[in-house]
Amino acid sequence: EISQEMEPEEQPRHFRPPGSGGHDRNGEARRNFGEDFEDHFWVPPRLADKPCDLVEAVNDFHYAMINDQPRNEFYYECLQRAIIPGVSIVLEIGTGSGVLAMLAVRLGARRVVAIEASTNLAELAKKNFEENGLSEKIEIIMGMSTEISSEQVKKAVGVQ
């Protein structure tokens, strides 16, 4: 519990992932990846207009997770055991690109609520859901899981 008597700089700070606010880790306004290079450097057009924190997040850890076959097989087996097709509702915290949310739907989940704090990754996940024809069954909530209310989750599931 945080004491009200503590000075603001002494209070513990909660982790906020890159891209979860309008500024980068250093408090500066977000920049696009292509803005970081001098004109004589070639930047792939598919990356030039993407936010720096999205490119960094994908390069730093997300690419490795997506390509980690033992990890993905483990999650597949766990979801396969847990999901009752047509019945189960899945809550995923930290959806990233949405791979596990899509996997849950493909395994028969009736509905998936995917929470993502990074605005950039949430937008990427939403695009992935749409491109895979799964956006009808997956609701994405942008925000820190610790700041999402039960009412928001109930609304996303369709329960009032």
C-alpha positions as CSV (number, residue, x, y, z in Angstrom):
1,E,0.0,0.0,0.0
2,I,1.3,3.5,-0.9
3,S,1.4,5.9,1.9
4,Q,-0.1,9.3,1.2
5,E,2.7,10.9,3.2
6,M,5.3,9.8,0.6
7,E,6.7,12.4,-1.8
8,P,5.6,11.7,-5.4
9,E,9.2,10.9,-6.4
10,E,9.5,8.4,-3.6
11,Q,6.3,6.5,-4.5
12,P,6.8,3.3,-6.4
13,R,6.1,3.5,-10.1
14,H,4.2,0.8,-12.0
15,F,5.7,-0.5,-15.2
16,R,4.1,1.0,-18.3
17,P,5.1,-0.8,-21.6
18,P,6.4,1.2,-24.5
19,G,3.6,2.7,-26.6
20,S,1.0,2.7,-23.8
21,G,0.9,6.5,-23.7
22,G,1.5,9.4,-26.1
23,H,5.1,9.6,-25.3
24,D,8.1,7.2,-25.4
25,R,10.1,5.9,-22.4
26,N,12.0,9.2,-22.1
27,G,8.8,11.3,-22.0
28,E,9.3,12.6,-25.5
29,A,6.5,12.8,-28.1
30,R,6.3,9.6,-30.2
31,R,8.3,9.6,-33.5
32,N,8.0,7.5,-36.6
33,F,10.8,5.1,-37.3
34,G,11.9,6.8,-40.5
35,E,12.5,10.1,-38.7
36,D,15.5,8.7,-36.8
37,F,17.7,8.3,-39.9
38,E,19.7,10.8,-42.0
39,D,18.5,11.0,-45.6
40,H,21.3,8.9,-47.0
41,F,20.1,5.8,-45.0
42,W,17.5,3.7,-46.7
43,V,14.6,2.8,-44.5
44,P,12.1,0.2,-45.7
45,P,8.9,2.0,-46.7
46,R,6.8,-0.5,-44.6
47,L,8.6,0.7,-41.5
48,A,9.2,4.4,-42.2
49,D,5.8,5.6,-41.0
50,K,5.5,3.2,-38.1
51,P,6.0,4.5,-34.5
52,C,9.5,3.8,-33.2
53,D,8.2,2.1,-30.1
54,L,6.2,-0.4,-32.2
55,V,9.3,-1.3,-34.3
56,E,11.4,-1.6,-31.1
57,A,8.8,-3.7,-29.3
58,V,8.5,-6.1,-32.3
59,N,12.3,-6.3,-32.8
60,D,13.2,-6.5,-29.1
61,F,11.0,-9.3,-28.0
62,H,7.8,-9.9,-29.9
63,Y,9.5,-11.4,-33.0
64,A,11.3,-13.9,-30.7
65,M,8.1,-15.0,-29.0
66,I,6.2,-15.5,-32.2
67,N,9.0,-17.7,-33.6
68,D,9.5,-19.7,-30.4
69,Q,8.0,-23.0,-31.5
70,P,8.2,-24.8,-28.1
71,R,6.4,-21.9,-26.4
72,N,3.7,-21.7,-29.0
73,E,3.1,-25.5,-28.9
74,F,2.9,-25.3,-25.1
75,Y,0.2,-22.5,-25.3
76,Y,-1.6,-24.4,-28.0
77,E,-1.8,-27.6,-25.9
78,C,-2.9,-25.6,-22.8
79,L,-5.6,-23.7,-24.7
80,Q,-6.7,-27.0,-26.3
81,R,-7.2,-28.5,-22.9
82,A,-8.9,-25.5,-21.4
83,I,-11.3,-24.4,-24.2
84,I,-14.7,-25.9,-24.5
85,P,-15.7,-25.2,-28.1
86,G,-18.6,-22.8,-28.4
87,V,-18.7,-22.3,-24.6
88,S,-15.4,-20.8,-23.4
89,I,-14.7,-17.1,-23.1
90,V,-11.0,-16.3,-23.0
91,L,-9.4,-13.2,-21.4
92,E,-5.9,-12.6,-22.7
93,I,-3.8,-10.0,-20.9
94,G,-1.0,-8.6,-23.1
95,T,-2.2,-9.7,-26.5
96,G,0.7,-8.2,-28.5
97,S,0.0,-9.0,-32.1
98,G,-3.0,-11.2,-31.1
99,V,-1.5,-14.6,-32.0
100,L,-2.9,-16.4,-28.9
101,A,-6.3,-14.7,-29.1
102,M,-6.6,-15.9,-32.7
103,L,-5.5,-19.4,-31.6
104,A,-8.1,-19.4,-28.9
105,V,-10.8,-18.6,-31.5
106,R,-9.5,-21.2,-33.9
107,L,-9.7,-23.8,-31.1
108,G,-13.4,-22.9,-30.6
109,A,-13.6,-20.1,-28.0
110,R,-17.0,-18.5,-28.2
111,R,-15.4,-15.1,-27.4
112,V,-12.0,-13.6,-26.6
113,V,-11.3,-10.4,-24.8
114,A,-7.7,-9.2,-25.6
115,I,-6.2,-6.5,-23.5
116,E,-3.1,-4.6,-24.7
117,A,-1.5,-1.6,-23.1
118,S,0.6,-0.6,-26.1
119,T,-1.6,1.5,-28.5
120,N,0.6,0.4,-31.4
121,L,0.4,-3.3,-30.7
122,A,-3.3,-3.1,-30.0
123,E,-3.8,-1.5,-33.4
124,L,-1.6,-4.2,-35.0
125,A,-3.6,-6.9,-33.2
126,K,-6.9,-5.4,-34.4
127,K,-5.6,-5.4,-38.0
128,N,-4.5,-9.0,-37.6
129,F,-8.0,-10.0,-36.3
130,E,-9.6,-8.3,-39.2
131,E,-7.3,-9.8,-41.8
132,N,-7.9,-13.3,-40.4
133,G,-11.7,-12.9,-40.3
134,L,-11.8,-13.2,-36.5
135,S,-12.7,-9.6,-35.4
136,E,-16.3,-10.7,-34.8
137,K,-15.2,-13.0,-32.0
138,I,-12.3,-11.0,-30.5
139,E,-12.8,-7.7,-28.7
140,I,-9.6,-5.7,-28.0
141,I,-9.4,-3.3,-25.0
142,M,-6.6,-0.8,-25.1
143,G,-5.2,-0.1,-21.7
144,M,-3.2,-1.4,-18.7
145,S,-4.9,-4.6,-17.4
146,T,-4.7,-3.1,-13.9
147,E,-6.7,-0.1,-15.1
148,I,-9.5,-2.0,-16.9
149,S,-12.8,-2.2,-15.0
150,S,-14.9,-5.4,-14.8
151,E,-17.6,-3.4,-16.5
152,Q,-15.4,-2.9,-19.6
153,V,-14.7,-6.7,-19.7
154,K,-18.4,-7.5,-19.3
155,K,-19.3,-5.2,-22.1
156,A,-16.6,-6.7,-24.3
157,V,-18.0,-10.2,-23.6
158,G,-21.6,-9.0,-24.1
159,V,-22.7,-9.5,-20.5
160,Q,-24.2,-6.5,-18.8
